[in-house]
């Protein structure tokens, strides 16, 4: 299986901040990297697919970058509704493994 | 509207069998892979299995192979996940999700609301 490692595991930030979450794959996955947001008690929501493409309806303050094994999700101008847990997922090979998650809290 | 509607919460005893469902609407059910993701209480997301309803081709994570069975009924546009003998460690929220096409790099673009399965004696 391809292992996905996210960092940090948790992060505290304030409204208006810019934050970055990284995801590393144990082997190359080209651009088959997706990012999801999950709020408590809710299903995950797709934010970014193909490492850098914004899913329809997702605010432009979310952006993704990277290819190969190293990827970054950046959230600019944090809004109150952005405080949630974020997961990366590789869709290059089955099983399509997820990272362990990054919890973003209000400072 | 494209949506996945999952069956309701279940409370079962160890050793019992269970089949949960995920009904798709608003798109061609047979032309997209659909999968299941486990989330144990307070934990992260785990990819379990997917099926292509068009020909019932399936893939399993080694962690779940032999533990669960995925299936689909094209006539009902419904995917299923079943257990033959539940364990307490199967207690979790189970999400179904549609896998998008190659243009969206096979991301899970549509998710069900989740089915909570509780296994307790």
Interface residues (C-beta under 8 A of the other chain):
Chain A: X1 X31 X32 X33 X34 X36 X38 X43 X44 X45 X46 X49 X50 X51 X53 X55 X87 X89 X91 X94 X95 X96 X97 X98 X99 X100 X101
Chain B: X35 X37 X44 X45 X46 X47 X50 X59 X60 X61 X62 X63 X95 X97 X99 X100 X104 X105 X106 X107 X108 X109 X111 X112 X113 X114
